[in-house]
Amino acid sequence: MILLIDAGNSRIKWRLVGENVRASGACTHDAPNDLAVCLETPGITRVLGCNVAGSAKGEALAAIIARRGLALEWISSGAQRCDVHNMYAHPTRLGADRWAALIGARGYHRSRDVLVVMAGTATTLDILSADGRFIGGHILPGVELMRQALNQGTAQLPPTGGRYRSHPRDTADAIVSGCLNAQAGAIERVFRHMDAPRSAVCLLSGGAADEIEPLLDIPFQRIDNLVLDGLHRIARAA
């Protein structure tokens, strides 16, 4: 069996796979108890992951896994992998999570352009062509980072509360609605400027996907944990 790990800025997502998915879960970096329990499962032969949480948190995860007699293999981006071709000016500078998500997206669609949206701490919008080329992408603050920026950069705007409304009449609602409209608007704008938007599809993933999904007015599919899907494809290819 293979343990797949997506070490994001906010959470650790993991999936245990054999012939099928055996188990999956998520935990925080401060309390990786579920992951530690998963590592007690007999038969794990490989641990493959991607890390955007920084070297200290990556080393902490590697130490937990080493105590079970296993080595944690971190993937990194490159020029080509699993039929995805990286057109970044410097391919190795692409975030490992974005690279894995693109590889995961390629497993779902091989005949149409795809906008890969990862809505997490940051929101990334990456364009994958029908022939497997990653031709470029955008990065913007995620929903919570937008809210934090408003709170920290002003004297009176609240950091929490509120809900989405089409015509907010409350400050907290106005903040939530503005942040979510900014996310959905960026996604829709990038999508409509793709080379073939009529045949393209958006794949939406990430922790903020629940909030963004109802606002989108473009063809999309909700696919949770695209990064883990990509890691699974990498593991099978190896």
Legacy VTK file of the C-alpha trace (Angstrom):
# vtk DataFile Version 3.0
C-alpha trace
ASCII
DATASET POLYDATA
POINTS 238 float
0.000 0.000 0.000
1.014 3.594 -0.586
0.357 6.537 1.714
-0.150 9.833 -0.132
0.313 13.137 1.741
-0.605 16.676 0.724
1.039 19.013 3.236
-0.686 22.333 2.643
-0.295 25.635 4.427
-3.286 25.025 6.695
-3.856 21.273 6.798
-2.384 17.873 6.003
-4.553 15.782 3.687
-3.741 12.103 3.307
-4.968 9.017 1.464
-4.043 5.353 1.829
-4.302 3.424 -1.438
-3.885 -0.165 -2.515
-5.990 -1.540 -5.327
-8.565 0.971 -4.114
-8.669 3.838 -1.654
-8.414 2.256 1.795
-8.730 5.352 3.969
-8.394 9.114 3.814
-8.471 12.074 6.156
-7.162 15.475 7.119
-5.535 16.967 10.190
-3.609 20.032 11.255
0.165 20.297 11.422
-0.095 20.803 15.181
-2.134 17.631 15.744
-1.258 14.974 13.143
-2.821 12.214 15.262
-4.992 10.716 12.507
-1.977 10.425 10.235
0.027 8.730 12.983
-2.791 6.205 13.477
-2.946 5.569 9.743
0.769 4.802 9.704
0.112 1.856 12.006
-1.760 0.110 9.167
0.177 -3.036 8.151
1.466 -3.247 4.607
2.463 0.357 3.848
5.500 0.152 1.573
5.824 3.703 0.288
4.989 7.255 1.368
4.744 9.894 -1.350
3.854 13.525 -0.759
4.068 17.158 -1.724
4.852 19.953 0.699
4.149 23.679 0.470
4.075 24.215 4.245
7.796 24.924 4.589
10.856 22.891 5.479
10.243 22.779 9.245
6.802 21.226 8.883
8.077 18.916 6.175
10.855 17.692 8.443
8.371 17.131 11.278
6.229 14.953 9.012
9.255 13.041 7.767
10.248 12.331 11.386
6.789 10.915 12.212
7.007 8.631 9.201
10.612 7.627 9.889
9.535 6.328 13.313
7.526 3.718 11.401
10.598 2.692 9.405
9.471 4.481 6.232
11.004 7.249 4.134
8.896 10.163 2.939
9.435 10.975 -0.744
8.596 14.583 -1.625
7.762 15.264 -5.262
8.974 18.383 -7.032
7.877 20.018 -10.260
9.741 19.477 -13.506
9.432 19.809 -17.253
7.251 16.734 -17.849
5.478 14.006 -15.908
2.474 11.722 -16.452
1.657 13.310 -19.842
1.671 16.859 -18.431
4.182 19.278 -19.957
5.234 22.250 -17.847
5.526 25.465 -19.892
6.594 27.587 -16.893
9.604 29.803 -17.687
11.437 27.953 -14.894
9.582 24.604 -14.524
11.136 23.682 -11.178
9.754 26.873 -9.576
6.147 25.775 -9.982
4.641 24.823 -6.605
4.609 21.090 -5.988
0.907 21.180 -5.072
-0.008 22.966 -8.316
2.067 20.446 -10.284
0.366 17.482 -8.587
-3.088 19.030 -9.107
-2.396 19.445 -12.841
-1.313 15.815 -13.064
-4.479 14.825 -11.209
-6.609 16.905 -13.582
-4.999 15.219 -16.582
-6.370 11.931 -15.314
-9.938 13.269 -15.628
-9.774 15.043 -18.998
-7.548 14.331 -21.981
-9.514 15.906 -24.836
-10.524 19.362 -23.621
-8.923 22.402 -22.030
-9.192 22.509 -18.235
-9.018 25.332 -15.710
-7.664 23.784 -12.509
-8.812 25.774 -9.472
-7.346 25.039 -6.056
-9.190 27.151 -3.478
-7.154 26.928 -0.307
-5.047 29.353 1.712
-4.215 30.804 -1.693
-6.391 30.319 -4.746
-4.585 29.099 -7.859
-6.060 29.125 -11.365
-4.007 26.975 -13.742
-4.747 26.311 -17.412
-4.117 22.833 -18.797
-4.557 22.429 -22.555
-6.228 19.439 -24.192
-2.822 18.176 -25.346
-1.462 18.209 -21.784
0.441 21.497 -21.666
0.331 23.632 -18.541
0.323 26.983 -20.290
0.139 29.347 -17.313
-1.732 30.271 -14.181
-2.763 32.897 -11.655
-2.430 33.137 -7.874
-4.574 35.262 -5.581
-5.218 35.286 -1.834
-7.779 32.757 -0.686
-11.053 33.702 0.981
-9.661 33.701 4.519
-6.525 35.622 3.562
-8.704 38.290 1.983
-10.731 38.557 5.176
-7.583 38.729 7.310
-6.117 41.468 5.110
-9.234 43.605 5.571
-9.176 43.098 9.321
-5.466 43.780 9.711
-5.386 46.726 7.331
-8.367 48.586 8.816
-9.463 49.710 12.250
-13.059 48.544 12.356
-13.760 45.689 9.930
-14.550 42.395 11.741
-12.418 39.289 11.069
-15.227 36.718 11.384
-18.951 36.252 10.942
-21.183 37.073 8.037
-22.615 35.084 5.164
-22.919 35.521 1.424
-25.786 37.686 0.223
-26.449 39.167 -3.198
-27.211 42.560 -1.621
-25.457 42.707 1.769
-26.853 45.142 4.323
-24.430 44.253 7.104
-20.672 44.816 7.293
-19.788 41.183 8.042
-22.023 40.005 5.196
-20.463 42.610 2.897
-16.962 41.284 3.639
-17.882 37.646 3.014
-19.831 38.508 -0.127
-17.053 40.714 -1.487
-14.360 38.098 -0.906
-16.407 35.299 -2.480
-17.392 37.434 -5.455
-13.720 38.276 -5.961
-12.892 34.554 -6.054
-15.731 33.620 -8.393
-15.121 36.650 -10.602
-11.429 35.812 -11.038
-12.249 32.200 -11.892
-14.907 33.153 -14.436
-12.730 35.848 -16.036
-9.764 33.498 -16.500
-12.069 30.777 -17.824
-13.680 33.056 -20.405
-10.266 34.176 -21.664
-9.116 30.613 -22.345
-8.472 29.644 -25.965
-11.553 27.414 -26.235
-13.943 28.318 -23.393
-16.979 26.740 -25.086
-15.481 23.263 -24.836
-13.436 23.789 -21.666
-14.290 22.775 -18.124
-13.266 24.040 -14.699
-12.172 21.554 -12.034
-12.789 23.011 -8.573
-10.993 21.689 -5.510
-9.768 22.913 -2.130
-11.091 23.850 1.281
-13.021 26.939 0.121
-14.711 25.139 -2.772
-17.977 24.745 -0.826
-18.346 28.525 -0.568
-17.301 29.318 -4.136
-19.207 26.553 -5.944
-22.736 28.103 -5.727
-21.502 31.347 -7.308
-19.900 29.948 -10.465
-21.613 30.538 -13.792
-19.311 28.381 -15.933
-19.132 24.628 -16.634
-17.341 23.037 -13.707
-16.817 19.787 -11.831
-16.228 19.592 -8.120
-13.351 17.198 -7.449
-12.004 17.024 -3.922
-8.284 16.471 -3.333
-6.905 16.882 -6.845
-3.430 16.978 -5.342
-3.855 13.487 -3.916
-5.255 12.316 -7.253
-2.097 13.605 -8.903
0.146 11.908 -6.357
-1.726 8.655 -6.992
-1.090 8.964 -10.738
2.601 9.633 -10.076
2.820 6.612 -7.775
1.163 4.322 -10.326
3.407 5.582 -13.127
6.480 4.799 -11.048
LINES 1 239
238 0 1 2 3 4 5 6 7 8 9 10 11 12 13 14 15 16 17 18 19 20 21 22 23 24 25 26 27 28 29 30 31 32 33 34 35 36 37 38 39 40 41 42 43 44 45 46 47 48 49 50 51 52 53 54 55 56 57 58 59 60 61 62 63 64 65 66 67 68 69 70 71 72 73 74 75 76 77 78 79 80 81 82 83 84 85 86 87 88 89 90 91 92 93 94 95 96 97 98 99 100 101 102 103 104 105 106 107 108 109 110 111 112 113 114 115 116 117 118 119 120 121 122 123 124 125 126 127 128 129 130 131 132 133 134 135 136 137 138 139 140 141 142 143 144 145 146 147 148 149 150 151 152 153 154 155 156 157 158 159 160 161 162 163 164 165 166 167 168 169 170 171 172 173 174 175 176 177 178 179 180 181 182 183 184 185 186 187 188 189 190 191 192 193 194 195 196 197 198 199 200 201 202 203 204 205 206 207 208 209 210 211 212 213 214 215 216 217 218 219 220 221 222 223 224 225 226 227 228 229 230 231 232 233 234 235 236 237
